[in-house]
Structures are given as structure tokens and as C-alpha cells.
Amino acid sequence: MGGGDLNMKKSWHPLTLANQRRVAEEKRKAAEEEQRAARLQKELREERQREEMERLNATVTKKKINKLEWMYNAPSTGAPQSSEDLEEYLLGKKDATQLTNQKSAENDAVSRPEDKWKSGLFAFSNRNANSDRDAAAKAMEDPLAEIQRREQAAMMRVMSSSQSHGVKRSSREKGERKSKREHEH
């Protein structure tokens, strides 16, 4: 009379199709996570080995490898151009053909791969990036400096107005004293 297993009707039973799918999905996710963890550990091991080799090479060659100074230094070419020439070019006073001819001659003379990046985009950049003019321009454009200048100007106005009021007040008091003396006599 009873035609089947009543446990198959229960939501918690492990032999139901929905529960079997859920278990299979969880197993697949766990396997993917293990593979990803193994891959990350392998990459970490390789990176440590590479760093160890670089450190050993650095001790042998006595050369620091991981320098970032190149990011902060202005780019340079084979023959340095004067900052006046570059500034005249940027201001439109000088023709760029002379500068490009110099650059092409330098590129023909110097064809090393590490020197190729030094020309091109950086050819006309300001080599003297931290010059006094740049510092003055940055100071003029600095919002904090502008606020400080305004505060100083306001303080100077207050000081000058208080001094002028003090002069007026003292002259008024002198005038009152004179008038009192004249009235007394």
C-alpha cells in the first residue's frame, strides 16, 4: 500500500535531487577554491625565489635594483638642451625645427634600445622641473598660500585701520584737552 520511501519527501534527505545538486555545487566550489589557493601559493613561492635571486645578484654586483629615483628625475637625452631654448620653444618664440633636427641627429647617432624612450614624448619637457620659476608658479597657484595671503591682507587692513583710528582718537582727545584749557581761562 505504501508506495515509496517517506524520507524522500523530506527536504533534509540526502538522496533528494535538489540536495544532491546542492552538494555537487558545493564540492565544485571547494575544488575551485583549492585550485586557486594552490595557484596563489605557487606564484608566491616563485616570487620569493625570484626576489631571493635578485637579492643575491644585488650583493654580487653591488647595485641597487629597486630604485625609484627615475620617476622623480627629469628625462634627459644624449646632448643636454638649455632650459632657455626649451622655454623659448614653449613660449612660441623659437621654431621647433631646430630642436627636432638636433633630436633626429641624436637619434641617428644613438640607437640603443634603452635610450629610445628618452626621446619622443620627453624631448621637449622641462628638464629643470624643480626650478625657481616652477616653485614660484606653484606657490602662486597654491590654494592654501592664497588663503594665507588673504588672511595676511585682512590682518594688515585691520592693523592699519586700528592705527588710523588710534591717530584720529588721539588727535580728537588733544583737541578736547585744548578746548577745555581754553574754556578754563
HELIX and SHEET records of a PDB file:
HELIX    1   1 LEU A    6  LYS A    9  5                                   4    
HELIX    2   2 LEU A   17  THR A   61  1                                  45    
HELIX    3   3 GLU A   69  TYR A   72  1                                   4    
HELIX    4   4 SER A   83  LEU A   91  1                                   9    
HELIX    5   5 ALA A   96  ALA A  109  1                                  14    
HELIX    6   6 PRO A  113  LYS A  116  1                                   4    
HELIX    7   7 GLY A  120  PHE A  122  5                                   3    
HELIX    8   8 ASP A  132  GLU A  141  1                                  10    
HELIX    9   9 PRO A  143  GLU A  184  1                                  42    
END                                                                             
